[in-house]
Amino acid sequence: MADAPRFGIWAAVHGSRAAHHDPDEPDDASWERNRALVLEAEALGFDSVLVAQHTMNPYDENRDQLEAWTAAAALAALTRRIEIIAAIKPGLYHPVVLAKMALQIEHVSGGRFALNLVNAWNRAEFERAGLPFPAHDDRYAYGREWIALVDRLMRGERVTFAGAHFQVQDYQLRPAGTDRPRPRIYLGGESEPARALAADHADIWFINGQPLADVRGLIADVASRPAANGPLRYGLSAFVIARETDAAAEAEHDRLLALAQRDAALRANTRARTDTASVMFAKTDAAASRHVGTNGGTAAGLVGSYETVAARIRAFHAAGIDLFMLQFQPFEAEMRRFAEQILPRVR
């Protein structure tokens, strides 16, 4: 665990994270908005940005969706300090092609690039394109072979490989290793195959927003496994609502919960396209009545006064969380509030 926690933001790749009918939040996934958002986050002192990968908007296909890897390349060229994390679904890119893209962005950024391996939950994204969408555990078996190849290729190794899914003959990529051995590897997912894959191939394991006791249990389980890349570090997704008082924060939470009820049809459409074996959505459904945001959102409990939120962050950090990947709404205004009120309290 790092001595001090790190803080990142989710890029607004498909617009709002909590409610799509919020008069205070533009449902805007444009490049122009995301460029300004990430540049401001860097200036405010945030450490990372996560650019989620979807080829079409997972909530409403008629709405805009930012493309992750081209946007990550552009952000790498525009920024100077912030870490750029691009999510990747292995079924969309051959490992040789993806490893080359990752190395190029790593070179552009001067060693600030990372990829976040996610094994996908949106069936429609694959099936409508004529791409295979195997069963949950089969996707992880595919992802295991895929990331093993990507890891070696990003290190600049000369690779020959014959596996169940890929055949690679005498392949080497350059430039590689100009700033560090390879780009950092994050991994998201909480199923048993995801946990095993994190221990074997990840540098940082992303946990969806949930109560502290549950996070402690997840960390204890994965930390008990041998880690191939040295001690595994941990990240947590969370939606933050911070105000002067706990009561004011809860009132804002209630406002967003009420607005989110207007998105019921969008959520139903999303669930119809979702793999029922997804652990993230099973937990989301169980807590849906009292949380907003994606990937657990406010289920992490970062709702309260400035002191309350800071104390909960310190408790998560003491449990092993290194990186907090944060959502806000309205995003820009609440991100500034967090930088002004919470960062000084926890740093």
C-alpha positions as CSV (number, residue, x, y, z in Angstrom):
1,M,0.0,0.0,0.0
2,A,1.2,3.5,-0.8
3,D,2.0,5.8,2.1
4,A,-0.7,8.2,0.9
5,P,-3.9,7.3,-1.0
6,R,-4.2,8.2,-4.6
7,F,-7.4,9.7,-6.2
8,G,-8.7,9.3,-9.7
9,I,-11.8,10.1,-11.7
10,W,-14.0,8.2,-14.1
11,A,-14.0,9.9,-17.5
12,A,-17.5,10.9,-18.6
13,V,-17.5,8.4,-21.4
14,H,-21.3,8.0,-21.6
15,G,-22.4,11.1,-19.7
16,S,-23.9,11.1,-16.3
17,R,-23.0,8.4,-13.7
18,A,-25.9,8.8,-11.2
19,A,-29.0,10.1,-13.0
20,H,-29.6,11.0,-16.7
21,H,-32.3,13.6,-16.0
22,D,-30.4,15.9,-13.6
23,P,-30.9,19.6,-14.6
24,D,-27.5,20.3,-13.0
25,E,-25.6,17.7,-15.0
26,P,-25.3,17.7,-18.8
27,D,-25.6,14.2,-20.2
28,D,-22.5,15.0,-22.3
29,A,-20.0,12.3,-23.4
30,S,-18.2,14.6,-25.9
31,W,-14.5,14.7,-26.4
32,E,-14.5,18.4,-25.7
33,R,-16.1,17.8,-22.3
34,N,-13.7,14.9,-21.4
35,R,-10.6,16.9,-22.5
36,A,-11.6,19.8,-20.3
37,L,-12.6,17.5,-17.4
38,V,-9.3,15.5,-17.4
39,L,-7.1,18.6,-17.7
40,E,-8.9,20.2,-14.8
41,A,-8.6,17.0,-12.7
42,E,-4.9,17.1,-13.3
43,A,-4.6,20.7,-12.3
44,L,-6.7,20.0,-9.1
45,G,-4.3,17.3,-8.0
46,F,-6.0,14.1,-9.0
47,D,-3.6,11.2,-9.8
48,S,-5.5,9.1,-12.4
49,V,-8.3,9.0,-14.9
50,L,-10.1,5.8,-15.9
51,V,-11.5,5.8,-19.5
52,A,-14.1,3.0,-19.6
53,Q,-14.4,1.1,-22.9
54,H,-17.8,0.7,-24.7
55,T,-18.2,0.8,-28.4
56,M,-21.9,1.8,-28.0
57,N,-23.5,3.5,-25.1
58,P,-24.4,0.7,-22.6
59,Y,-27.5,2.5,-21.3
60,D,-29.0,4.0,-24.4
61,E,-27.6,3.2,-27.9
62,N,-29.0,6.5,-29.2
63,R,-26.7,8.5,-26.9
64,D,-23.1,9.4,-27.5
65,Q,-20.2,7.2,-26.3
66,L,-16.6,8.3,-26.1
67,E,-14.1,5.8,-27.6
68,A,-11.6,4.8,-25.0
69,W,-8.3,4.1,-26.7
70,T,-8.3,7.0,-29.2
71,A,-9.3,9.3,-26.3
72,A,-6.6,7.9,-24.1
73,A,-4.0,8.5,-26.7
74,A,-5.1,12.1,-27.1
75,L,-5.2,12.6,-23.3
76,A,-1.7,11.2,-23.0
77,A,-0.4,13.9,-25.4
78,L,-2.3,16.7,-23.7
79,T,-1.5,15.9,-20.0
80,R,1.8,16.0,-18.1
81,R,1.3,14.2,-14.8
82,I,-1.9,12.3,-14.4
83,E,-2.1,8.5,-15.0
84,I,-4.2,7.5,-18.1
85,I,-6.0,4.2,-17.6
86,A,-7.9,2.7,-20.6
87,A,-10.2,-0.2,-20.0
88,I,-10.0,-3.1,-22.4
89,K,-12.2,-6.0,-23.2
90,P,-10.0,-8.8,-24.6
91,G,-12.7,-10.0,-27.1
92,L,-12.5,-6.7,-29.1
93,Y,-8.7,-6.7,-29.9
94,H,-6.1,-9.2,-30.8
95,P,-3.3,-9.1,-28.1
96,V,-0.5,-8.2,-30.5
97,V,-2.5,-5.2,-31.8
98,L,-3.5,-4.1,-28.4
99,A,0.0,-4.5,-26.9
100,K,1.3,-2.3,-29.7
101,M,-1.3,0.4,-29.0
102,A,-0.5,0.3,-25.3
103,L,3.2,0.7,-25.9
104,Q,2.6,3.7,-28.2
105,I,0.4,5.5,-25.6
106,E,3.0,4.6,-22.9
107,H,5.6,6.3,-25.1
108,V,3.5,9.3,-25.8
109,S,2.7,9.7,-22.1
110,G,6.2,9.3,-20.9
111,G,5.4,6.2,-18.8
112,R,1.9,7.2,-17.4
113,F,-0.3,4.7,-19.2
114,A,-2.1,1.7,-17.8
115,L,-4.7,-0.7,-19.1
116,N,-7.7,-2.0,-17.1
117,L,-8.6,-5.6,-18.1
118,V,-12.4,-6.2,-17.9
119,N,-13.9,-9.3,-19.3
120,A,-17.2,-7.7,-20.4
121,W,-20.8,-7.9,-19.4
122,N,-22.7,-6.3,-22.3
123,R,-23.7,-9.1,-24.6
124,A,-25.2,-6.8,-27.2
125,E,-21.9,-5.0,-27.8
126,F,-20.5,-8.3,-29.0
127,E,-23.4,-10.2,-30.5
128,R,-24.7,-7.3,-32.7
129,A,-21.2,-7.0,-34.2
130,G,-21.0,-10.8,-34.9
131,L,-18.4,-11.3,-32.3
132,P,-18.4,-14.3,-29.9
133,F,-19.6,-13.7,-26.3
134,P,-18.7,-16.9,-24.4
135,A,-20.0,-17.8,-21.0
136,H,-18.6,-16.0,-18.0
137,D,-15.8,-18.4,-17.0
138,D,-14.9,-19.0,-20.6
139,R,-14.4,-15.3,-21.1
140,Y,-12.0,-15.3,-18.2
141,A,-10.1,-18.3,-19.7
142,Y,-9.8,-16.3,-22.9
143,G,-8.7,-13.2,-20.9
144,R,-6.1,-15.1,-19.1
145,E,-4.4,-16.3,-22.3
146,W,-4.8,-12.8,-23.8
147,I,-3.2,-10.8,-20.9
148,A,-0.4,-13.3,-20.6
149,L,0.5,-12.5,-24.2
150,V,0.0,-8.8,-23.8
151,D,2.2,-8.6,-20.7
152,R,5.1,-10.3,-22.5
153,L,4.7,-8.2,-25.6
154,M,4.5,-5.0,-23.6
155,R,7.8,-6.0,-21.9
156,G,9.4,-6.1,-25.4
157,E,10.0,-9.9,-25.2
158,R,10.3,-11.9,-28.5
159,V,7.2,-14.1,-28.2
160,T,6.3,-17.4,-29.8
161,F,3.1,-18.9,-28.4
162,A,0.6,-21.6,-29.2
163,G,-2.5,-21.7,-27.1
164,A,-6.2,-22.5,-27.1
165,H,-7.1,-19.1,-28.5
166,F,-4.0,-17.5,-30.0
167,Q,-1.0,-18.5,-32.2
168,V,1.9,-16.0,-32.2
169,Q,5.1,-16.7,-34.0
170,D,8.4,-14.8,-33.3
171,Y,6.8,-11.4,-32.5
172,Q,8.6,-8.5,-30.8
173,L,7.4,-4.9,-30.4
174,R,9.4,-1.7,-30.3
175,P,9.8,0.7,-28.6
176,A,9.3,-1.0,-25.3
177,G,10.7,-0.4,-21.8
178,T,11.7,3.2,-22.5
179,D,10.3,4.5,-19.2
180,R,9.7,1.4,-17.1
181,P,9.4,-2.4,-17.8
182,R,5.8,-2.1,-19.1
183,P,2.5,-0.2,-18.6
184,R,0.7,-0.9,-15.4
185,I,-2.0,-3.6,-15.4
186,Y,-5.3,-3.0,-13.5
187,L,-8.0,-5.7,-13.4
188,G,-11.6,-5.4,-12.5
189,G,-14.0,-8.2,-11.5
190,E,-14.9,-10.0,-8.2
191,S,-15.8,-13.5,-9.3
192,E,-13.4,-16.4,-8.5
193,P,-11.9,-16.4,-12.0
194,A,-11.3,-12.6,-11.7
195,R,-9.6,-12.9,-8.3
196,A,-7.3,-15.7,-9.6
197,L,-6.5,-13.7,-12.7
198,A,-5.7,-10.6,-10.6
199,A,-3.3,-12.5,-8.4
200,D,-1.5,-14.0,-11.5
201,H,-1.3,-11.0,-13.8
202,A,-2.4,-7.6,-12.3
203,D,-0.5,-4.9,-10.5
204,I,-3.7,-3.4,-9.0
205,W,-7.1,-5.0,-8.5
206,F,-10.2,-2.8,-8.8
207,I,-13.0,-3.5,-6.3
208,N,-16.5,-2.1,-6.9
209,G,-18.0,0.3,-4.3
210,Q,-19.2,-1.6,-1.2
211,P,-19.1,-1.4,2.6
212,L,-15.7,-1.4,4.3
213,A,-16.2,-4.9,5.9
214,D,-16.9,-6.4,2.5
215,V,-13.8,-4.7,1.0
216,R,-11.7,-6.1,3.9
217,G,-12.9,-9.6,3.1
218,L,-12.2,-9.3,-0.6
219,I,-8.7,-7.9,0.1
220,A,-7.9,-10.7,2.6
221,D,-9.0,-13.4,0.1
222,V,-6.9,-12.1,-2.8
223,A,-3.9,-11.1,-0.6
224,S,-3.7,-14.7,0.6
225,R,-2.8,-15.9,-2.9
226,P,0.7,-15.8,-4.4
227,A,1.0,-12.7,-6.5
228,A,3.1,-13.1,-9.7
229,N,4.0,-9.4,-10.0
230,G,4.9,-8.7,-6.4
231,P,2.5,-7.5,-3.7
232,L,-0.9,-6.7,-5.3
233,R,-2.3,-3.2,-4.7
234,Y,-6.0,-2.4,-4.6
235,G,-8.3,0.2,-6.0
236,L,-11.9,1.1,-5.1
237,S,-14.7,2.6,-7.2
238,A,-16.9,5.1,-5.3
239,F,-19.4,7.9,-5.9
240,V,-18.8,10.8,-3.5
241,I,-21.4,13.2,-2.1
242,A,-19.7,15.5,0.4
243,R,-21.3,18.5,2.1
244,E,-20.8,20.7,5.2
245,T,-23.0,18.3,7.3
246,D,-24.1,14.7,7.1
247,A,-27.7,15.8,6.8
248,A,-27.0,18.0,3.7
249,A,-25.1,15.1,2.0
250,E,-28.0,12.7,2.7
251,A,-30.4,15.2,1.3
252,E,-28.4,15.4,-2.0
253,H,-28.2,11.6,-2.1
254,D,-32.0,11.5,-1.8
255,R,-32.3,14.0,-4.6
256,L,-30.1,11.9,-6.9
257,L,-32.0,8.7,-5.9
258,A,-35.3,10.4,-6.9
259,L,-33.9,11.5,-10.2
260,A,-32.4,8.0,-10.9
261,Q,-36.0,6.6,-10.6
262,R,-36.7,8.3,-13.9
263,D,-34.0,6.1,-15.5
264,A,-35.9,2.9,-14.7
265,A,-36.4,2.1,-18.4
266,L,-32.8,2.7,-19.2
267,R,-31.7,0.4,-16.4
268,A,-34.2,-2.3,-17.5
269,N,-32.8,-2.2,-21.1
270,T,-29.2,-2.5,-19.7
271,R,-30.1,-5.5,-17.5
272,A,-31.7,-7.2,-20.5
273,R,-28.3,-7.0,-22.3
274,T,-26.2,-8.0,-19.3
275,D,-24.6,-11.4,-18.6
276,T,-26.5,-12.7,-15.6
277,A,-23.3,-14.2,-14.2
278,S,-21.8,-10.8,-13.7
279,V,-21.0,-10.3,-9.9
280,M,-21.0,-6.5,-10.3
281,F,-24.6,-6.5,-11.4
282,A,-25.7,-9.1,-8.9
283,K,-24.5,-6.8,-6.1
284,T,-25.9,-3.7,-7.8
285,D,-29.3,-5.2,-8.0
286,A,-29.2,-6.1,-4.3
287,A,-28.4,-2.6,-3.3
288,A,-30.1,-0.6,-6.0
289,S,-32.8,0.9,-3.9
290,R,-30.3,2.9,-1.8
291,H,-27.4,3.8,-4.0
292,V,-26.6,5.9,-7.1
293,G,-23.6,5.7,-9.5
294,T,-22.1,2.8,-11.4
295,N,-19.7,0.1,-10.2
296,G,-21.2,0.2,-6.7
297,G,-21.4,4.0,-6.5
298,T,-22.5,5.3,-3.2
299,A,-22.6,1.8,-1.7
300,A,-19.0,2.5,-0.6
301,G,-20.4,5.0,1.9
302,L,-18.6,8.1,0.8
303,V,-21.7,10.2,1.5
304,G,-21.6,12.6,4.4
305,S,-19.9,15.7,5.8
306,Y,-16.4,16.6,4.8
307,E,-15.0,15.0,8.0
308,T,-17.2,11.9,7.6
309,V,-16.1,11.3,4.0
310,A,-12.4,11.9,4.9
311,A,-12.6,9.5,7.8
312,R,-14.1,6.8,5.7
313,I,-11.4,7.3,3.1
314,R,-8.8,6.9,5.8
315,A,-10.4,3.7,7.0
316,F,-10.5,2.2,3.4
317,H,-6.9,3.2,3.0
318,A,-5.9,1.6,6.2
319,A,-7.7,-1.6,5.0
320,G,-5.4,-1.6,1.9
321,I,-7.0,0.7,-0.7
322,D,-4.4,2.6,-2.6
323,L,-6.4,4.2,-5.4
324,F,-9.9,5.7,-5.1
325,M,-11.6,5.9,-8.5
326,L,-14.3,8.5,-8.0
327,Q,-17.6,9.6,-9.6
328,F,-19.5,12.8,-8.9
329,Q,-22.6,14.6,-10.0
330,P,-22.7,17.3,-11.2
331,F,-19.2,16.1,-12.0
332,E,-17.1,19.2,-12.5
333,A,-18.5,21.2,-9.6
334,E,-18.4,18.2,-7.1
335,M,-14.9,17.3,-8.3
336,R,-13.8,20.8,-7.4
337,R,-15.5,20.5,-4.0
338,F,-13.6,17.3,-3.3
339,A,-10.3,18.8,-4.3
340,E,-10.9,21.8,-2.0
341,Q,-12.5,20.1,1.0
342,I,-11.5,16.4,1.1
343,L,-8.0,16.2,-0.5
344,P,-6.4,18.5,2.2
345,R,-8.0,16.4,5.0
346,V,-6.7,13.1,3.7
347,R,-3.3,14.2,2.4
